[in-house]
Each structure stands twice: as structure tokens, then as C-alpha cells.
């Protein structure tokens, strides 16, 4: 996460001055990919279910998604993974928001 945060800060410092605004979509895509990486790390069905339960996902949702044979990308989009791996949890893990970086560049706190 530290390496990714470093890369994103550099990328936003270089491309952040543009007025093109695909930033929210990029932020959603990045969070989904990170969820997918966690899903891949957990590997076994039992581990997936246990970790989703620890993160606060309801039991029936955790079991149905954890035992599912969906592809990782589809599993990362499910309701259960988004309940467990919330944006706040990802932020605690070290993921920085591209949208926040873009807002800080275009609307600095001193101009408010």
C-alpha cells in the first residue's frame, strides 16, 4: 500500500493539473482492484468467510460469497465484500483516495 500511495501521489502531482475528470471512476476502479487483491490473498473459502465475518459482513452474505466460485473481479463487486471491506477500512490499510488528492490540488484549503 505504501508503494501504491507513493505512485498515486506522484501521478496526481503530474497529471492533476488537467481539467479532465475521470477521477471518481478511477477511484472506484482502484478500490475494487484492491478488494480483489485481498480476495486473492485469502485463497481458501474458509479464510474468506472468516475474514469477512471479522470485518462485519452478515453471516449468510459472507458464506454465500466466500463459497462462491465467481471470478475475483466479480466477487470484489459483491455486496458482502463492500460491506466488509469498506472505504474507511481500506483507508486504514493505507489506501489513499485519488479523488481527495485531485480536490486538494484544484481546491486548496487556503483558497476557501
C-alpha positions as CSV (number, residue, x, y, z in Angstrom):
1,X,0.0,0.0,0.0
2,X,2.9,2.3,0.7
3,X,4.3,1.8,-2.7
4,X,0.9,2.4,-4.3
5,X,0.3,5.6,-2.3
6,X,3.7,6.9,-3.4
7,X,2.9,6.1,-7.0
8,X,-0.5,7.8,-6.8
9,X,0.8,10.9,-5.2
10,X,3.4,11.3,-8.0
11,X,0.9,10.5,-10.7
12,X,-1.6,13.1,-9.3
13,X,1.2,15.7,-9.0
14,X,2.0,15.2,-12.7
15,X,-1.5,14.8,-14.2
16,X,-3.5,16.5,-11.5
17,X,-3.5,19.9,-13.2
18,X,-5.6,18.7,-16.1
19,X,-9.3,19.6,-16.2
20,X,-10.4,16.1,-17.3
21,X,-12.5,14.5,-14.6
22,X,-12.5,10.7,-14.8
23,X,-11.1,10.8,-11.3
24,X,-14.2,9.3,-9.4
25,X,-14.3,6.4,-11.8
26,X,-10.6,5.8,-11.3
27,X,-11.1,5.9,-7.6
28,X,-13.9,3.2,-7.7
29,X,-11.8,1.1,-10.0
30,X,-8.7,1.3,-7.7
31,X,-10.7,0.3,-4.6
32,X,-12.3,-2.6,-6.5
33,X,-8.8,-3.8,-7.6
34,X,-7.5,-3.6,-4.0
35,X,-10.5,-5.6,-2.8
36,X,-9.7,-8.1,-5.5
37,X,-6.1,-8.4,-4.3
38,X,-7.3,-9.1,-0.7
39,X,-9.7,-11.7,-2.1
40,X,-6.9,-13.4,-3.9
41,X,-4.6,-13.3,-0.8
42,X,-7.3,-15.0,1.3
43,X,-7.3,-18.0,-1.1
44,X,-9.4,-20.6,0.8
45,X,-13.2,-20.4,1.2
46,X,-12.9,-20.8,5.0
47,X,-10.4,-17.9,5.2
48,X,-12.6,-15.7,3.0
49,X,-15.7,-16.4,5.2
50,X,-13.8,-15.8,8.5
51,X,-12.2,-12.6,7.3
52,X,-15.5,-11.2,6.0
53,X,-17.1,-12.1,9.3
54,X,-14.3,-10.3,11.2
55,X,-14.9,-7.2,9.0
56,X,-18.6,-7.1,9.9
57,X,-20.3,-8.8,7.0
58,X,-23.5,-10.7,7.9
59,X,-23.1,-14.5,8.2
60,X,-25.3,-15.5,5.3
61,X,-23.8,-13.0,2.9
62,X,-20.2,-14.0,3.9
63,X,-20.9,-17.7,3.4
64,X,-22.6,-17.2,0.0
65,X,-19.8,-15.0,-1.3
66,X,-17.0,-16.9,0.3
67,X,-18.2,-20.3,-1.0
68,X,-18.9,-18.8,-4.5
69,X,-16.8,-19.8,-7.5
70,X,-17.1,-16.4,-9.1
71,X,-14.1,-14.8,-10.6
72,X,-12.2,-12.5,-8.2
73,X,-13.3,-9.4,-10.1
74,X,-17.0,-10.3,-9.7
75,X,-16.5,-11.2,-6.1
76,X,-14.9,-7.9,-5.4
77,X,-18.1,-6.2,-6.7
78,X,-20.5,-8.0,-4.4
79,X,-22.5,-6.5,-1.6
80,X,-20.8,-8.7,1.1
81,X,-17.2,-7.6,0.2
82,X,-18.2,-4.0,0.0
83,X,-19.8,-4.2,3.5
84,X,-16.8,-5.8,4.9
85,X,-14.0,-4.0,3.1
86,X,-15.4,-0.5,3.3
87,X,-13.7,2.6,2.0
88,X,-12.9,3.5,5.6
89,X,-11.3,0.1,6.2
90,X,-9.2,0.5,3.0
91,X,-8.1,3.9,4.1
92,X,-7.0,2.4,7.5
93,X,-5.0,-0.1,5.5
94,X,-3.1,2.7,3.8
95,X,-5.0,3.3,0.5
96,X,-5.2,7.0,-0.4
97,X,-8.1,8.4,-2.4
98,X,-7.3,9.8,-5.8
99,X,-10.4,11.9,-5.6
100,X,-9.1,13.6,-2.4
101,X,-5.7,14.2,-4.0
102,X,-7.4,15.8,-7.0
103,X,-9.6,18.0,-4.8
104,X,-6.6,19.2,-2.8
105,X,-4.8,20.2,-6.0
106,X,-7.7,22.0,-7.6
107,X,-9.4,23.5,-4.4
108,X,-6.6,24.1,-1.9
109,X,-7.6,24.9,1.7
110,X,-6.0,28.3,1.5
111,X,-8.4,29.4,-1.2
112,X,-11.6,28.6,0.8
